[in-house]
């Protein structure tokens, strides 16, 4: 008899990390002199739009990616490692760590599935010893960013598409997956997995979770 592989999938912002990492990153940029209060206000507006479910995610992703055109990828990797160590790690709570440890000790395959970039999410995955990251990729040519995001974004239905790719690579079924997230935008993946869990859910997800009998934490 073949044993089916169990999987634990984790959103990052407001799930593993208790806050929106975009806000933390713009604070870091202000500290190193690469952002202004106007940039902070723009990010706060995007976060608010995301929270209430009216954000144009492809447009925002294109806008952010365009600002990176010409930057060496290695610079972003080093920057995000420094940023996570100084700004993000303190927002990873004990409950998140215990949940990750529970699934690891159970022998599950673990992955972060986030709309953030891999440069933001891989250092978090490394801290929590999560081996796989599914994220919104940026196009790189000649070791520098082109200023364009890759399709699909790891957002809404895109999370399902990208998670299915990992499932094919690693040989698991979404029916055997638990997915933890806070956001209504993740409903497509929540409905695709066998065990959906709403963590600190926004208002729209809370309503859906109650209606559909999802576990709420």
C-alpha positions as CSV (number, residue, x, y, z in Angstrom):
1,X,0.0,0.0,0.0
2,X,1.3,3.4,-1.0
3,X,1.3,6.0,1.8
4,X,-0.1,9.4,0.8
5,X,2.1,12.3,1.5
6,X,0.7,15.0,3.9
7,X,1.5,18.6,3.2
8,X,1.3,21.8,5.2
9,X,1.1,25.1,3.3
10,X,1.5,28.5,5.0
11,X,0.7,32.0,3.8
12,X,3.2,34.4,5.1
13,X,1.8,37.9,5.9
14,X,-0.6,38.0,8.9
15,X,-0.2,34.2,9.2
16,X,3.4,33.1,9.9
17,X,4.3,36.7,10.3
18,X,1.8,38.7,12.3
19,X,1.9,41.8,10.2
20,X,2.1,42.9,6.5
21,X,5.8,42.6,5.5
22,X,5.4,45.2,2.8
23,X,5.0,47.8,5.5
24,X,8.1,46.6,7.3
25,X,10.1,46.7,4.1
26,X,9.3,50.3,3.3
27,X,10.3,51.2,6.8
28,X,13.6,49.5,6.1
29,X,13.9,51.4,2.9
30,X,13.4,54.6,4.7
31,X,16.2,53.7,7.1
32,X,18.7,53.1,4.3
33,X,17.6,56.2,2.5
34,X,15.7,54.6,-0.4
35,X,12.2,55.5,0.4
36,X,10.2,58.6,1.6
37,X,7.1,59.2,3.7
38,X,5.2,59.4,0.4
39,X,6.4,55.8,-0.5
40,X,5.2,54.7,3.0
41,X,1.8,56.2,2.3
42,X,1.6,54.5,-1.1
43,X,2.3,51.1,0.5
44,X,-0.2,51.7,3.3
45,X,-2.8,52.5,0.6
46,X,-2.0,49.2,-1.2
47,X,-2.2,47.3,2.0
48,X,-5.6,48.8,2.8
49,X,-6.8,47.9,-0.7
50,X,-5.5,44.4,-0.3
51,X,-7.2,44.0,3.1
52,X,-10.7,45.0,1.8
53,X,-10.2,43.0,-1.4
54,X,-10.1,45.8,-4.1
55,X,-6.5,45.8,-5.0
56,X,-5.4,45.5,-8.6
57,X,-2.6,43.0,-7.8
58,X,-1.1,42.7,-11.4
59,X,-0.9,46.5,-11.6
60,X,0.7,46.9,-8.3
61,X,3.2,44.0,-9.0
62,X,4.1,45.6,-12.3
63,X,4.6,49.0,-10.6
64,X,6.9,47.5,-7.9
65,X,8.8,45.3,-10.3
66,X,9.5,48.3,-12.6
67,X,11.4,50.1,-9.7
68,X,13.9,47.2,-9.6
69,X,14.9,47.3,-13.3
70,X,18.7,47.1,-13.5
71,X,19.3,46.1,-9.9
72,X,21.5,43.0,-9.4
73,X,19.6,40.1,-8.0
74,X,22.4,39.4,-5.5
75,X,21.9,42.9,-4.0
76,X,18.2,42.1,-3.3
77,X,19.0,38.7,-1.8
78,X,21.5,40.3,0.6
79,X,19.2,43.2,1.4
80,X,16.2,41.0,2.2
81,X,18.3,38.7,4.5
82,X,19.4,41.8,6.4
83,X,15.8,43.2,6.5
84,X,14.3,39.9,7.7
85,X,16.8,39.6,10.5
86,X,16.3,43.2,11.7
87,X,12.6,43.8,11.0
88,X,10.7,40.6,10.5
89,X,11.9,37.9,12.8
90,X,10.4,39.6,15.8
91,X,6.9,39.3,14.3
92,X,7.0,35.6,13.9
93,X,5.0,34.4,16.9
94,X,5.3,31.3,19.1
95,X,2.0,29.9,17.7
96,X,3.3,30.0,14.2
97,X,6.5,28.3,15.3
98,X,4.7,25.6,17.2
99,X,2.4,24.9,14.2
100,X,5.3,24.6,11.8
101,X,7.1,22.3,14.3
102,X,4.0,20.1,14.7
103,X,3.8,19.5,10.9
104,X,7.5,18.9,10.7
105,X,7.5,16.4,13.5
106,X,4.6,14.7,11.8
107,X,6.7,14.2,8.7
108,X,4.7,16.6,6.4
109,X,6.1,18.4,3.5
110,X,6.2,22.1,4.3
111,X,5.9,25.1,2.0
112,X,5.3,28.9,2.2
113,X,2.8,30.0,-0.4
114,X,2.8,33.8,-0.5
115,X,2.1,36.8,-2.8
116,X,5.4,38.3,-1.6
117,X,8.6,37.8,-3.6
118,X,10.9,34.9,-3.0
119,X,13.5,37.4,-1.8
120,X,11.2,38.4,1.1
121,X,10.0,34.9,1.8
122,X,13.0,32.6,1.6
123,X,14.8,34.1,4.6
124,X,11.6,33.5,6.6
125,X,11.4,30.0,5.3
126,X,15.0,29.5,6.3
127,X,14.4,30.7,9.8
128,X,11.5,28.3,10.2
129,X,13.2,25.4,8.4
130,X,10.5,25.3,5.7
131,X,12.1,23.8,2.6
132,X,9.8,25.0,-0.1
133,X,8.7,28.5,-1.1
134,X,6.0,29.4,-3.7
135,X,6.1,33.1,-4.3
136,X,5.6,35.9,-6.9
137,X,8.7,35.6,-9.1
138,X,10.5,38.5,-10.7
139,X,12.1,38.2,-14.2
140,X,15.9,38.1,-14.1
141,X,18.3,38.3,-17.1
142,X,22.0,38.4,-16.8
143,X,21.8,38.4,-13.0
144,X,19.8,41.7,-12.9
145,X,16.1,42.4,-12.7
146,X,14.3,43.3,-15.9
147,X,11.6,45.3,-14.1
148,X,8.9,42.8,-15.0
149,X,7.1,40.2,-12.9
150,X,6.6,36.6,-14.0
151,X,3.1,35.2,-14.7
152,X,1.2,34.0,-12.9
153,X,1.5,36.0,-9.7
154,X,1.2,34.0,-6.5
155,X,-2.2,35.5,-5.8
156,X,-5.8,34.3,-5.8
157,X,-6.1,31.6,-8.6
158,X,-2.4,31.9,-9.2
159,X,-1.6,30.3,-5.9
160,X,-3.5,27.2,-7.0
161,X,-1.7,27.1,-10.3
162,X,1.8,27.4,-8.7
163,X,1.0,25.0,-5.8
164,X,-0.1,22.4,-8.3
165,X,3.3,22.7,-10.0
166,X,5.0,21.9,-6.7
167,X,2.5,19.0,-6.1
168,X,3.5,17.5,-9.5
169,X,7.2,17.9,-8.7
170,X,7.0,16.5,-5.2
171,X,4.3,13.9,-5.7
172,X,1.5,15.0,-3.4
173,X,-2.2,15.8,-3.8
174,X,-3.9,19.0,-2.7
175,X,-6.5,16.8,-1.0
176,X,-3.8,15.8,1.5
177,X,-2.8,19.4,2.2
178,X,-3.5,21.8,5.1
179,X,-3.4,25.5,4.1
180,X,-3.2,28.3,6.7
181,X,-4.0,31.8,5.6
182,X,-5.7,35.0,6.8
183,X,-6.9,36.4,3.5
184,X,-10.2,36.1,1.5
185,X,-8.0,36.4,-1.7
186,X,-6.7,32.9,-0.9
187,X,-10.1,31.3,-1.0
188,X,-9.3,29.5,-4.3
189,X,-6.5,27.6,-2.6
190,X,-8.4,27.1,0.6
191,X,-11.2,25.4,-1.4
192,X,-8.7,23.3,-3.3
193,X,-7.0,21.7,-0.2
194,X,-8.3,19.0,2.0
195,X,-8.0,21.0,5.3
196,X,-8.4,24.7,5.0
197,X,-7.6,26.8,8.1
198,X,-8.4,30.5,8.5
199,X,-5.8,32.2,10.7
200,X,-6.6,35.7,12.0
201,X,-9.0,35.9,9.1
202,X,-10.1,39.2,7.5
203,X,-13.8,39.9,7.7
204,X,-14.7,38.4,4.3
205,X,-12.7,35.2,5.0
206,X,-14.3,35.0,8.5
207,X,-17.7,35.0,6.9
208,X,-16.8,32.3,4.4
209,X,-15.0,30.2,7.0
210,X,-18.0,30.2,9.2
211,X,-20.4,29.4,6.3
212,X,-18.2,26.6,5.0
213,X,-17.3,25.1,8.4
214,X,-13.6,25.8,8.1
215,X,-11.3,25.6,11.1
216,X,-10.6,29.1,12.5
217,X,-7.5,30.0,14.5
